[in-house]
């Protein structure tokens, strides 16, 4: 049972790692507004903000999952 949980956590982290590489995108409206001005610093800052906002929920879910895993491991 523990091995199955460990594998699923590893698989989840691996998938999260690979899918996060393609996260440097914006919605069409933001992209059009930022690239039309020619201000690349502002566009890079918006991209970083999007990535930051996207990472927080994944960290929270991972922390909660790890906490549940530790609780189950402690009970058995």
PDB file of N, CA, C and O in Angstrom:
ATOM      1  N   UNK A   1       0.821  -1.190   0.000  1.00  0.00           N
ATOM      2  CA  UNK A   1       0.000   0.000   0.000  1.00  0.00           C
ATOM      3  C   UNK A   1       0.865   1.255   0.000  1.00  0.00           C
ATOM      4  O   UNK A   1       0.595   2.203  -0.737  1.00  0.00           O
ATOM      5  N   UNK A   2       1.911   1.256   0.832  1.00  0.00           N
ATOM      6  CA  UNK A   2       2.790   2.427   0.908  1.00  0.00           C
ATOM      7  C   UNK A   2       3.534   2.624  -0.411  1.00  0.00           C
ATOM      8  O   UNK A   2       3.772   3.755  -0.837  1.00  0.00           O
ATOM      9  N   UNK A   3       3.890   1.535  -1.040  1.00  0.00           N
ATOM     10  CA  UNK A   3       4.608   1.632  -2.306  1.00  0.00           C
ATOM     11  C   UNK A   3       3.714   2.237  -3.384  1.00  0.00           C
ATOM     12  O   UNK A   3       4.175   3.009  -4.225  1.00  0.00           O
ATOM     13  N   UNK A   4       2.421   1.876  -3.347  1.00  0.00           N
ATOM     14  CA  UNK A   4       1.468   2.398  -4.319  1.00  0.00           C
ATOM     15  C   UNK A   4       1.280   3.904  -4.116  1.00  0.00           C
ATOM     16  O   UNK A   4       1.211   4.658  -5.087  1.00  0.00           O
ATOM     17  N   UNK A   5       1.199   4.339  -2.869  1.00  0.00           N
ATOM     18  CA  UNK A   5       1.052   5.765  -2.571  1.00  0.00           C
ATOM     19  C   UNK A   5       2.314   6.516  -2.987  1.00  0.00           C
ATOM     20  O   UNK A   5       2.232   7.599  -3.566  1.00  0.00           O
ATOM     21  N   UNK A   6       3.458   5.951  -2.698  1.00  0.00           N
ATOM     22  CA  UNK A   6       4.720   6.578  -3.072  1.00  0.00           C
ATOM     23  C   UNK A   6       4.857   6.727  -4.581  1.00  0.00           C
ATOM     24  O   UNK A   6       5.336   7.749  -5.072  1.00  0.00           O
ATOM     25  N   UNK A   7       4.431   5.696  -5.314  1.00  0.00           N
ATOM     26  CA  UNK A   7       4.482   5.777  -6.772  1.00  0.00           C
ATOM     27  C   UNK A   7       3.533   6.833  -7.299  1.00  0.00           C
ATOM     28  O   UNK A   7       3.885   7.572  -8.219  1.00  0.00           O
ATOM     29  N   UNK A   8       2.326   6.923  -6.731  1.00  0.00           N
ATOM     30  CA  UNK A   8       1.371   7.917  -7.219  1.00  0.00           C
ATOM     31  C   UNK A   8       1.837   9.339  -6.908  1.00  0.00           C
ATOM     32  O   UNK A   8       1.615  10.248  -7.708  1.00  0.00           O
ATOM     33  N   UNK A   9       2.477   9.540  -5.763  1.00  0.00           N
ATOM     34  CA  UNK A   9       3.025  10.865  -5.439  1.00  0.00           C
ATOM     35  C   UNK A   9       4.161  11.197  -6.408  1.00  0.00           C
ATOM     36  O   UNK A   9       4.244  12.320  -6.905  1.00  0.00           O
ATOM     37  N   UNK A  10       5.025  10.234  -6.674  1.00  0.00           N
ATOM     38  CA  UNK A  10       6.112  10.444  -7.625  1.00  0.00           C
ATOM     39  C   UNK A  10       5.570  10.760  -9.020  1.00  0.00           C
ATOM     40  O   UNK A  10       6.072  11.662  -9.691  1.00  0.00           O
ATOM     41  N   UNK A  11       4.563  10.030  -9.451  1.00  0.00           N
ATOM     42  CA  UNK A  11       3.961  10.254 -10.771  1.00  0.00           C
ATOM     43  C   UNK A  11       3.317  11.637 -10.843  1.00  0.00           C
ATOM     44  O   UNK A  11       3.443  12.323 -11.858  1.00  0.00           O
ATOM     45  N   UNK A  12       2.636  12.050  -9.790  1.00  0.00           N
ATOM     46  CA  UNK A  12       2.014  13.375  -9.741  1.00  0.00           C
ATOM     47  C   UNK A  12       3.070  14.475  -9.837  1.00  0.00           C
ATOM     48  O   UNK A  12       2.898  15.435 -10.588  1.00  0.00           O
ATOM     49  N   UNK A  13       4.148  14.340  -9.090  1.00  0.00           N
ATOM     50  CA  UNK A  13       5.207  15.346  -9.121  1.00  0.00           C
ATOM     51  C   UNK A  13       5.884  15.384 -10.495  1.00  0.00           C
ATOM     52  O   UNK A  13       6.215  16.460 -10.995  1.00  0.00           O
ATOM     53  N   UNK A  14       6.085  14.229 -11.095  1.00  0.00           N
ATOM     54  CA  UNK A  14       6.697  14.170 -12.411  1.00  0.00           C
ATOM     55  C   UNK A  14       5.820  14.853 -13.453  1.00  0.00           C
ATOM     56  O   UNK A  14       6.318  15.614 -14.282  1.00  0.00           O
ATOM     57  N   UNK A  15       4.520  14.584 -13.414  1.00  0.00           N
ATOM     58  CA  UNK A  15       3.593  15.237 -14.342  1.00  0.00           C
ATOM     59  C   UNK A  15       3.541  16.739 -14.091  1.00  0.00           C
ATOM     60  O   UNK A  15       3.506  17.517 -15.044  1.00  0.00           O
ATOM     61  N   UNK A  16       3.535  17.153 -12.858  1.00  0.00           N
ATOM     62  CA  UNK A  16       3.517  18.578 -12.544  1.00  0.00           C
ATOM     63  C   UNK A  16       4.764  19.269 -13.077  1.00  0.00           C
ATOM     64  O   UNK A  16       4.700  20.401 -13.556  1.00  0.00           O
ATOM     65  N   UNK A  17       5.886  18.590 -12.991  1.00  0.00           N
ATOM     66  CA  UNK A  17       7.133  19.167 -13.479  1.00  0.00           C
ATOM     67  C   UNK A  17       7.084  19.371 -14.987  1.00  0.00           C
ATOM     68  O   UNK A  17       7.461  20.431 -15.485  1.00  0.00           O
ATOM     69  N   UNK A  18       6.619  18.357 -15.715  1.00  0.00           N
ATOM     70  CA  UNK A  18       6.599  18.464 -17.170  1.00  0.00           C
ATOM     71  C   UNK A  18       5.556  19.442 -17.678  1.00  0.00           C
ATOM     72  O   UNK A  18       5.788  20.128 -18.673  1.00  0.00           O
ATOM     73  N   UNK A  19       4.418  19.518 -17.017  1.00  0.00           N
ATOM     74  CA  UNK A  19       3.381  20.420 -17.491  1.00  0.00           C
ATOM     75  C   UNK A  19       3.657  21.861 -17.090  1.00  0.00           C
ATOM     76  O   UNK A  19       3.057  22.770 -17.664  1.00  0.00           O
ATOM     77  N   UNK A  20       4.527  22.102 -16.142  1.00  0.00           N
ATOM     78  CA  UNK A  20       4.821  23.472 -15.740  1.00  0.00           C
ATOM     79  C   UNK A  20       5.760  24.161 -16.723  1.00  0.00           C
ATOM     80  O   UNK A  20       5.835  25.390 -16.733  1.00  0.00           O
ATOM     81  N   UNK A  21       6.480  23.401 -17.553  1.00  0.00           N
ATOM     82  CA  UNK A  21       7.379  24.024 -18.521  1.00  0.00           C
ATOM     83  C   UNK A  21       6.615  24.827 -19.570  1.00  0.00           C
ATOM     84  O   UNK A  21       7.143  25.812 -20.086  1.00  0.00           O
ATOM     85  N   UNK A  22       5.402  24.434 -19.891  1.00  0.00           N
ATOM     86  CA  UNK A  22       4.645  25.140 -20.920  1.00  0.00           C
ATOM     87  C   UNK A  22       3.759  26.230 -20.323  1.00  0.00           C
ATOM     88  O   UNK A  22       2.782  26.640 -20.950  1.00  0.00           O
ATOM     89  N   UNK A  23       4.077  26.693 -19.150  1.00  0.00           N
ATOM     90  CA  UNK A  23       3.217  27.656 -18.469  1.00  0.00           C
ATOM     91  C   UNK A  23       3.571  29.107 -18.745  1.00  0.00           C
ATOM     92  O   UNK A  23       3.001  30.002 -18.122  1.00  0.00           O
ATOM     93  N   UNK A  24       4.482  29.364 -19.648  1.00  0.00           N
ATOM     94  CA  UNK A  24       4.864  30.742 -19.959  1.00  0.00           C
ATOM     95  C   UNK A  24       3.968  31.315 -21.056  1.00  0.00           C
ATOM     96  O   UNK A  24       4.461  31.804 -22.072  1.00  0.00           O
ATOM     97  N   UNK A  25       2.677  31.255 -20.851  1.00  0.00           N
ATOM     98  CA  UNK A  25       1.717  31.771 -21.816  1.00  0.00           C
ATOM     99  C   UNK A  25       0.740  32.692 -21.119  1.00  0.00           C
ATOM    100  O   UNK A  25       0.610  32.676 -19.895  1.00  0.00           O
ATOM    101  N   UNK A  26       0.065  33.483 -21.904  1.00  0.00           N
ATOM    102  CA  UNK A  26      -0.904  34.431 -21.374  1.00  0.00           C
ATOM    103  C   UNK A  26      -2.213  34.240 -22.117  1.00  0.00           C
ATOM    104  O   UNK A  26      -2.288  33.508 -23.104  1.00  0.00           O
ATOM    105  N   UNK A  27      -3.244  34.916 -21.624  1.00  0.00           N
ATOM    106  CA  UNK A  27      -4.478  34.943 -22.394  1.00  0.00           C
ATOM    107  C   UNK A  27      -4.250  35.833 -23.615  1.00  0.00           C
ATOM    108  O   UNK A  27      -3.310  36.628 -23.635  1.00  0.00           O
ATOM    109  N   UNK A  28      -5.089  35.706 -24.615  1.00  0.00           N
ATOM    110  CA  UNK A  28      -4.896  36.435 -25.863  1.00  0.00           C
ATOM    111  C   UNK A  28      -4.967  37.950 -25.655  1.00  0.00           C
ATOM    112  O   UNK A  28      -4.217  38.695 -26.286  1.00  0.00           O
ATOM    113  N   UNK A  29      -5.855  38.405 -24.784  1.00  0.00           N
ATOM    114  CA  UNK A  29      -5.999  39.850 -24.553  1.00  0.00           C
ATOM    115  C   UNK A  29      -4.742  40.413 -23.883  1.00  0.00           C
ATOM    116  O   UNK A  29      -4.254  41.470 -24.283  1.00  0.00           O
ATOM    117  N   UNK A  30      -4.224  39.732 -22.889  1.00  0.00           N
ATOM    118  CA  UNK A  30      -3.016  40.214 -22.205  1.00  0.00           C
ATOM    119  C   UNK A  30      -1.835  40.222 -23.157  1.00  0.00           C
ATOM    120  O   UNK A  30      -1.050  41.170 -23.185  1.00  0.00           O
ATOM    121  N   UNK A  31      -1.719  39.175 -23.922  1.00  0.00           N
ATOM    122  CA  UNK A  31      -0.588  39.089 -24.845  1.00  0.00           C
ATOM    123  C   UNK A  31      -0.628  40.211 -25.879  1.00  0.00           C
ATOM    124  O   UNK A  31       0.393  40.837 -26.162  1.00  0.00           O
ATOM    125  N   UNK A  32      -1.808  40.462 -26.442  1.00  0.00           N
ATOM    126  CA  UNK A  32      -1.936  41.513 -27.446  1.00  0.00           C
ATOM    127  C   UNK A  32      -1.627  42.885 -26.846  1.00  0.00           C
ATOM    128  O   UNK A  32      -0.971  43.707 -27.486  1.00  0.00           O
ATOM    129  N   UNK A  33      -2.088  43.132 -25.642  1.00  0.00           N
ATOM    130  CA  UNK A  33      -1.861  44.429 -25.013  1.00  0.00           C
ATOM    131  C   UNK A  33      -0.392  44.635 -24.661  1.00  0.00           C
ATOM    132  O   UNK A  33       0.116  45.751 -24.769  1.00  0.00           O
ATOM    133  N   UNK A  34       0.283  43.594 -24.249  1.00  0.00           N
ATOM    134  CA  UNK A  34       1.675  43.747 -23.815  1.00  0.00           C
ATOM    135  C   UNK A  34       2.666  43.742 -24.972  1.00  0.00           C
ATOM    136  O   UNK A  34       3.682  44.434 -24.914  1.00  0.00           O
ATOM    137  N   UNK A  35       2.391  42.983 -26.008  1.00  0.00           N
ATOM    138  CA  UNK A  35       3.344  42.921 -27.111  1.00  0.00           C
ATOM    139  C   UNK A  35       3.179  44.072 -28.088  1.00  0.00           C
ATOM    140  O   UNK A  35       4.106  44.372 -28.840  1.00  0.00           O
ATOM    141  N   UNK A  36       2.030  44.720 -28.097  1.00  0.00           N
ATOM    142  CA  UNK A  36       1.828  45.821 -29.040  1.00  0.00           C
ATOM    143  C   UNK A  36       2.638  47.054 -28.649  1.00  0.00           C
ATOM    144  O   UNK A  36       3.002  47.850 -29.514  1.00  0.00           O
ATOM    145  N   UNK A  37       2.918  47.219 -27.383  1.00  0.00           N
ATOM    146  CA  UNK A  37       3.668  48.388 -26.927  1.00  0.00           C
ATOM    147  C   UNK A  37       5.168  48.245 -27.148  1.00  0.00           C
ATOM    148  O   UNK A  37       5.883  49.246 -27.200  1.00  0.00           O
ATOM    149  N   UNK A  38       5.642  47.039 -27.276  1.00  0.00           N
ATOM    150  CA  UNK A  38       7.070  46.817 -27.429  1.00  0.00           C
ATOM    151  C   UNK A  38       7.817  46.814 -26.111  1.00  0.00           C
ATOM    152  O   UNK A  38       9.048  46.826 -26.099  1.00  0.00           O
ATOM    153  N   UNK A  39       7.099  46.798 -25.008  1.00  0.00           N
ATOM    154  CA  UNK A  39       7.719  46.805 -23.685  1.00  0.00           C
ATOM    155  C   UNK A  39       7.886  45.364 -23.217  1.00  0.00           C
ATOM    156  O   UNK A  39       6.951  44.776 -22.674  1.00  0.00           O
ATOM    157  N   UNK A  40       9.056  44.799 -23.420  1.00  0.00           N
ATOM    158  CA  UNK A  40       9.267  43.395 -23.075  1.00  0.00           C
ATOM    159  C   UNK A  40       9.431  43.185 -21.574  1.00  0.00           C
ATOM    160  O   UNK A  40       9.148  42.097 -21.073  1.00  0.00           O
ATOM    161  N   UNK A  41       9.882  44.207 -20.847  1.00  0.00           N
ATOM    162  CA  UNK A  41      10.024  44.060 -19.396  1.00  0.00           C
ATOM    163  C   UNK A  41       8.661  43.873 -18.732  1.00  0.00           C
ATOM    164  O   UNK A  41       8.505  43.060 -17.822  1.00  0.00           O
ATOM    165  N   UNK A  42       7.696  44.630 -19.196  1.00  0.00           N
ATOM    166  CA  UNK A  42       6.342  44.511 -18.639  1.00  0.00           C
ATOM    167  C   UNK A  42       5.738  43.139 -18.968  1.00  0.00           C
ATOM    168  O   UNK A  42       5.081  42.530 -18.124  1.00  0.00           O
ATOM    169  N   UNK A  43       5.959  42.662 -20.182  1.00  0.00           N
ATOM    170  CA  UNK A  43       5.450  41.349 -20.584  1.00  0.00           C
ATOM    171  C   UNK A  43       6.096  40.245 -19.753  1.00  0.00           C
ATOM    172  O   UNK A  43       5.419  39.299 -19.349  1.00  0.00           O
ATOM    173  N   UNK A  44       7.386  40.355 -19.497  1.00  0.00           N
ATOM    174  CA  UNK A  44       8.071  39.348 -18.677  1.00  0.00           C
ATOM    175  C   UNK A  44       7.549  39.372 -17.250  1.00  0.00           C
ATOM    176  O   UNK A  44       7.414  38.325 -16.617  1.00  0.00           O
ATOM    177  N   UNK A  45       7.256  40.566 -16.740  1.00  0.00           N
ATOM    178  CA  UNK A  45       6.716  40.664 -15.377  1.00  0.00           C
ATOM    179  C   UNK A  45       5.332  40.032 -15.286  1.00  0.00           C
ATOM    180  O   UNK A  45       5.018  39.376 -14.293  1.00  0.00           O
ATOM    181  N   UNK A  46       4.511  40.219 -16.301  1.00  0.00           N
ATOM    182  CA  UNK A  46       3.184  39.592 -16.305  1.00  0.00           C
ATOM    183  C   UNK A  46       3.317  38.077 -16.386  1.00  0.00           C
ATOM    184  O   UNK A  46       2.590  37.359 -15.699  1.00  0.00           O
ATOM    185  N   UNK A  47       4.224  37.585 -17.205  1.00  0.00           N
ATOM    186  CA  UNK A  47       4.453  36.141 -17.283  1.00  0.00           C
ATOM    187  C   UNK A  47       4.886  35.580 -15.934  1.00  0.00           C
ATOM    188  O   UNK A  47       4.393  34.534 -15.513  1.00  0.00           O
ATOM    189  N   UNK A  48       5.790  36.256 -15.261  1.00  0.00           N
ATOM    190  CA  UNK A  48       6.241  35.797 -13.950  1.00  0.00           C
ATOM    191  C   UNK A  48       5.093  35.808 -12.940  1.00  0.00           C
ATOM    192  O   UNK A  48       4.994  34.905 -12.109  1.00  0.00           O
ATOM    193  N   UNK A  49       4.236  36.809 -13.004  1.00  0.00           N
ATOM    194  CA  UNK A  49       3.088  36.873 -12.105  1.00  0.00           C
ATOM    195  C   UNK A  49       2.113  35.737 -12.341  1.00  0.00           C
ATOM    196  O   UNK A  49       1.561  35.179 -11.392  1.00  0.00           O
ATOM    197  N   UNK A  50       1.899  35.392 -13.604  1.00  0.00           N
ATOM    198  CA  UNK A  50       1.000  34.279 -13.931  1.00  0.00           C
ATOM    199  C   UNK A  50       1.559  32.971 -13.389  1.00  0.00           C
ATOM    200  O   UNK A  50       0.830  32.166 -12.809  1.00  0.00           O
ATOM    201  N   UNK A  51       2.853  32.766 -13.580  1.00  0.00           N
ATOM    202  CA  UNK A  51       3.478  31.536 -13.085  1.00  0.00           C
ATOM    203  C   UNK A  51       3.412  31.485 -11.564  1.00  0.00           C
ATOM    204  O   UNK A  51       3.132  30.431 -10.992  1.00  0.00           O
ATOM    205  N   UNK A  52       3.665  32.601 -10.909  1.00  0.00           N
ATOM    206  CA  UNK A  52       3.597  32.664  -9.448  1.00  0.00           C
ATOM    207  C   UNK A  52       2.194  32.313  -8.954  1.00  0.00           C
ATOM    208  O   UNK A  52       2.046  31.530  -8.016  1.00  0.00           O
ATOM    209  N   UNK A  53       1.183  32.878  -9.570  1.00  0.00           N
ATOM    210  CA  UNK A  53      -0.191  32.586  -9.160  1.00  0.00           C
ATOM    211  C   UNK A  53      -0.571  31.137  -9.451  1.00  0.00           C
ATOM    212  O   UNK A  53      -1.418  30.576  -8.756  1.00  0.00           O
ATOM    213  N   UNK A  54       0.029  30.531 -10.449  1.00  0.00           N
ATOM    214  CA  UNK A  54      -0.292  29.151 -10.780  1.00  0.00           C
ATOM    215  C   UNK A  54       0.404  28.163  -9.848  1.00  0.00           C
ATOM    216  O   UNK A  54      -0.136  27.088  -9.586  1.00  0.00           O
ATOM    217  N   UNK A  55       1.575  28.498  -9.348  1.00  0.00           N
ATOM    218  CA  UNK A  55       2.360  27.571  -8.535  1.00  0.00           C
ATOM    219  C   UNK A  55       1.769  27.406  -7.131  1.00  0.00           C
ATOM    220  O   UNK A  55       1.817  26.310  -6.571  1.00  0.00           O
ATOM    221  N   UNK A  56       1.225  28.456  -6.567  1.00  0.00           N
ATOM    222  CA  UNK A  56       0.728  28.414  -5.188  1.00  0.00           C
ATOM    223  C   UNK A  56      -0.313  27.308  -4.967  1.00  0.00           C
ATOM    224  O   UNK A  56      -0.172  26.557  -4.002  1.00  0.00           O
ATOM    225  N   UNK A  57      -1.353  27.165  -5.807  1.00  0.00           N
ATOM    226  CA  UNK A  57      -2.305  26.065  -5.571  1.00  0.00           C
ATOM    227  C   UNK A  57      -1.667  24.680  -5.630  1.00  0.00           C
ATOM    228  O   UNK A  57      -2.040  23.789  -4.868  1.00  0.00           O
ATOM    229  N   UNK A  58      -0.700  24.500  -6.538  1.00  0.00           N
ATOM    230  CA  UNK A  58      -0.028  23.204  -6.611  1.00  0.00           C
ATOM    231  C   UNK A  58       0.768  22.915  -5.337  1.00  0.00           C
ATOM    232  O   UNK A  58       0.775  21.782  -4.855  1.00  0.00           O
ATOM    233  N   UNK A  59       1.421  23.908  -4.803  1.00  0.00           N
ATOM    234  CA  UNK A  59       2.156  23.719  -3.549  1.00  0.00           C
ATOM    235  C   UNK A  59       1.217  23.398  -2.394  1.00  0.00           C
ATOM    236  O   UNK A  59       1.520  22.540  -1.565  1.00  0.00           O
ATOM    237  N   UNK A  60       0.086  24.081  -2.337  1.00  0.00           N
ATOM    238  CA  UNK A  60      -0.877  23.806  -1.274  1.00  0.00           C
ATOM    239  C   UNK A  60      -1.429  22.390  -1.370  1.00  0.00           C
ATOM    240  O   UNK A  60      -1.521  21.694  -0.359  1.00  0.00           O
ATOM    241  N   UNK A  61      -1.794  21.958  -2.564  1.00  0.00           N
ATOM    242  CA  UNK A  61      -2.318  20.599  -2.746  1.00  0.00           C
ATOM    243  C   UNK A  61      -1.244  19.577  -2.406  1.00  0.00           C
ATOM    244  O   UNK A  61      -1.537  18.559  -1.779  1.00  0.00           O
ATOM    245  N   UNK A  62      -0.008  19.834  -2.811  1.00  0.00           N
ATOM    246  CA  UNK A  62       1.081  18.919  -2.482  1.00  0.00           C
ATOM    247  C   UNK A  62       1.334  18.833  -0.989  1.00  0.00           C
ATOM    248  O   UNK A  62       1.574  17.748  -0.460  1.00  0.00           O
ATOM    249  N   UNK A  63       1.282  19.977  -0.302  1.00  0.00           N
ATOM    250  CA  UNK A  63       1.497  19.981   1.148  1.00  0.00           C
ATOM    251  C   UNK A  63       0.378  19.239   1.866  1.00  0.00           C
ATOM    252  O   UNK A  63       0.636  18.484   2.803  1.00  0.00           O
ATOM    253  N   UNK A  64      -0.850  19.447   1.438  1.00  0.00           N
ATOM    254  CA  UNK A  64      -1.980  18.741   2.053  1.00  0.00           C
ATOM    255  C   UNK A  64      -1.873  17.240   1.790  1.00  0.00           C
ATOM    256  O   UNK A  64      -2.131  16.429   2.679  1.00  0.00           O
ATOM    257  N   UNK A  65      -1.492  16.876   0.566  1.00  0.00           N
ATOM    258  CA  UNK A  65      -1.312  15.456   0.245  1.00  0.00           C
ATOM    259  C   UNK A  65      -0.216  14.816   1.073  1.00  0.00           C
ATOM    260  O   UNK A  65      -0.365  13.684   1.534  1.00  0.00           O
ATOM    261  N   UNK A  66       0.878  15.525   1.265  1.00  0.00           N
ATOM    262  CA  UNK A  66       1.967  15.004   2.080  1.00  0.00           C
ATOM    263  C   UNK A  66       1.536  14.862   3.543  1.00  0.00           C
ATOM    264  O   UNK A  66       1.881  13.885   4.207  1.00  0.00           O
ATOM    265  N   UNK A  67       0.784  15.837   4.032  1.00  0.00           N
ATOM    266  CA  UNK A  67       0.286  15.773   5.408  1.00  0.00           C
ATOM    267  C   UNK A  67      -0.638  14.572   5.595  1.00  0.00           C
ATOM    268  O   UNK A  67      -0.549  13.883   6.612  1.00  0.00           O
ATOM    269  N   UNK A  68      -1.516  14.310   4.640  1.00  0.00           N
ATOM    270  CA  UNK A  68      -2.411  13.145   4.720  1.00  0.00           C
ATOM    271  C   UNK A  68      -1.598  11.858   4.648  1.00  0.00           C
ATOM    272  O   UNK A  68      -1.880  10.902   5.370  1.00  0.00           O
ATOM    273  N   UNK A  69      -0.595  11.832   3.782  1.00  0.00           N
ATOM    274  CA  UNK A  69       0.276  10.653   3.671  1.00  0.00           C
ATOM    275  C   UNK A  69       0.971  10.366   4.999  1.00  0.00           C
ATOM    276  O   UNK A  69       1.040   9.214   5.427  1.00  0.00           O
ATOM    277  N   UNK A  70       1.488  11.411   5.653  1.00  0.00           N
ATOM    278  CA  UNK A  70       2.156  11.215   6.944  1.00  0.00           C
ATOM    279  C   UNK A  70       1.183  10.734   8.005  1.00  0.00           C
ATOM    280  O   UNK A  70       1.530   9.884   8.826  1.00  0.00           O
ATOM    281  N   UNK A  71      -0.045  11.275   7.998  1.00  0.00           N
ATOM    282  CA  UNK A  71      -1.047  10.834   8.979  1.00  0.00           C
ATOM    283  C   UNK A  71      -1.368   9.357   8.792  1.00  0.00           C
ATOM    284  O   UNK A  71      -1.453   8.609   9.766  1.00  0.00           O
ATOM    285  N   UNK A  72      -1.548   8.932   7.527  1.00  0.00           N
ATOM    286  CA  UNK A  72      -1.867   7.522   7.263  1.00  0.00           C
ATOM    287  C   UNK A  72      -0.692   6.619   7.617  1.00  0.00           C
ATOM    288  O   UNK A  72      -0.878   5.515   8.129  1.00  0.00           O
ATOM    289  N   UNK A  73       0.512   7.095   7.343  1.00  0.00           N
ATOM    290  CA  UNK A  73       1.689   6.287   7.659  1.00  0.00           C
ATOM    291  C   UNK A  73       1.855   6.134   9.171  1.00  0.00           C
ATOM    292  O   UNK A  73       2.262   5.077   9.651  1.00  0.00           O
ATOM    293  N   UNK A  74       1.540   7.189   9.914  1.00  0.00           N
ATOM    294  CA  UNK A  74       1.676   7.158  11.366  1.00  0.00           C
ATOM    295  C   UNK A  74       0.649   6.205  11.997  1.00  0.00           C
ATOM    296  O   UNK A  74       0.944   5.553  12.998  1.00  0.00           O
ATOM    297  N   UNK A  75      -0.560   6.123  11.409  1.00  0.00           N
ATOM    298  CA  UNK A  75      -1.598   5.256  11.968  1.00  0.00           C
ATOM    299  C   UNK A  75      -1.279   3.776  11.781  1.00  0.00           C
ATOM    300  O   UNK A  75      -1.644   2.953  12.620  1.00  0.00           O
ATOM    301  N   UNK A  76      -0.598   3.430  10.683  1.00  0.00           N
ATOM    302  CA  UNK A  76      -0.334   2.006  10.458  1.00  0.00           C
ATOM    303  C   UNK A  76       0.998   1.551  10.968  1.00  0.00           C
ATOM    304  O   UNK A  76       1.340   0.376  10.840  1.00  0.00           O
TER     305      UNK A  76
END
